[in-house]
């Protein structure tokens, strides 16, 4: 077996990191972090809670991205020194450790490199994620809640801020639906590959006969809008309903009718928000989500490809994109990319970067094939 060329591998990784640095615009990130830091330090920041949440969420997301890049760059620099010292001292153990570290860095650089593939019109935006339980009764509602936890845990692992707009709890267990924002750069481009129907196979904890149950949940991802986006909504086209916020088991979390539901009459799109104590704040947050969904609809219609921005999924047999199997074996498999892992619990705990990377690369390949056929 030929000796491994450590110097060549490290040079290639350094070149890749330079490309990533340009794509991420690291100097621009540092400048924006400094500006956001000044805004966070302002004494009147929380006078406008919605804006404060956006500012702090953006700052947290950018800082996490910068820390990830600089940490990886530092590890690569340290690896060069480790290899040099190990060879000078002819330390076989240190060489083995260096090789293991090189393999780990390879994997992390590949994950970071995926970011350079996100060049769509809205890929750099933050994301609004909607999860709905589908076929499967109480198991589907429980599965929908498991997916919500999976995405929020993924966000926590990456130090991304999550803002929950609305959760509709099911009667027995789980949730009927949930809507939340992930405040991070490129959150939409990254999470958009999660749109579609997810399928769970397991022994139902809600079946006293211990039978295997198949259930479904639908995931929708749309980009967060910015002030420059042109989406106008006629007030006469929107019906506003107010109601009292509630939690699991009907427990009241608010003693006033502060929760807001907006219905866009021409399209039938319904958005609810109950995360704030103020009815006005909830209405403002709900309007942000409604505009995002209308933008997704508009762009999809313009492209005549409705699934470009928003998956139109039925959450049932025939259109699933990923299967989570807990019985009779343990496996999570993406049916589009063929990527799979044998540890479902880790996936439900937020370890989904492999699926995201494979999905982004798969989408890029699909786009390239579509252009070639056009």
C-alpha positions, 0 to 999 in steps of 0.5 A, a space after each residue: 500500500 502506498 504511503 499516504 501523502 499528508 502534505 498533499 491532502 492538507 494543501 487540498 483542504 487548505 485550498 477548499 477552505 479558501 474557497 469556502 471563506 470567499 463564498 461565506 464572505 467571512 470579512 462581511 460576516 465579521 462586519 455584520 456581527 459587529 453591527 448586530 453587536 452594537 444593536 444588541 447593546 442598545 438599551 432600547 432593543 427590547 422595546 420592539 420584541 419582534 425586531 429584538 428576536 430577529 437581531 439576536 437570532 441573526 447574531 447567534 446564527 452568524 456567530 455560530 457560522 463564523 466560529 465553525 469556520 475559524 475553529 476548523 481553520 485552526 484545527 487544520 493549522 494545528 494538524 500541520 504542526 502535529 505532523 511536523 513534530 511527529 515526523 521530527 520525533 519519529 513518533 508513530 503514535 502521534 502520526 496515528 493520531 494525526 491521521 485520525 484527526 486528518 480524517 475528521 477534518 476531511 469530513 467537517 470540511 466536506 460538510 462546510 463545503 456543501 454551503 458553497 452549493 447553496 446558490 439559489 435565489 432564497 438559499 441564504 435566507 432564514 427558514 420557516 418550517 411547518 410540520 403536519 401530522 398525516 395518516 396514522 392517527 395518534 402515532 402520526 401526531 406523536 411522530 410529528 412532535 418527534 420531527 419537531 424535536 429533531 429539527 430544534 435539536 439540530 438547531 441547538 447543536 449548531 447554535 441556531 435560534 428557533 422561534 416557535 410561532 404556533 403548536 397545535 396539540 393533539 388530544 391524546 399525544 403529540 401535535 397536529 401541526 407546528 410552525 417555527 422559524 430557524 434564524 440562521 444564515 442559509 437555513 432555508 437552503 439547508 433545510 429546504 431538502 427536508 420538505 416532503 413526507 416522512 414515514 415512521 414504522 415502529 411498534 406503536 406505544 399507543 396500541 395495547 396489542 403491541 402491533 406495528 404501525 406505519 404513520 406519516 408527517 409532512 414537512 414544509 419549508 419556506 424562506 423568511 422574507 426580508 423588507 425588500 421583498 415585494 409581497 403586498 396583501 390586501 387587508 380585505 383578503 385576510 380574515 383575522 380570528 383571535 383565540 386563547 392560547 393553550 398547551 398540552 391537555 388544554 392547559 391555559 398558558 394565557 388568560 386573554 384572547 391573544 393568539 391570532 389566526 390569519 386566513 388568506 381567503 383567495 388562497 386558503 392559506 391559514 397561519 396561527 401564532 400564539 408565542 407572544 402575550 400581545 395580540 398585536 405581536 402575534 398578528 405581526 409574527 403571523 403576517 411574516 409567516 403568511 407573506 413567506 408562504 405567499 412568496 413561496 406560492 408565487 415563485 412556484 407558480 411563476 416557475 410552474 414547479 410547485 415543489 421548488 420552494 414548498 412541497 405539496 405533500 399529502 403525508 401518506 403512502 406513495 410520496 414519502 421521501 424518508 423512512 424511519 424504521 424502528 421495527 423490525 430493524 433500526 434504520 433511517 433512509 432517504 429514498 431520494 439519495 439512498 443515504 442511510 444510518 443505522 441509529 434512528 435515536 441519534 437522528 431524532 436527537 438532531 444528527 441529520 447533517 449527513 442527510 442534509 448534505 446528501 440532499 443538497 448534493 442530490 438536488 444539485 445533481 437533479 438541477 444539472 440533469 434538468 438543465 442538460 435535458 432542457 
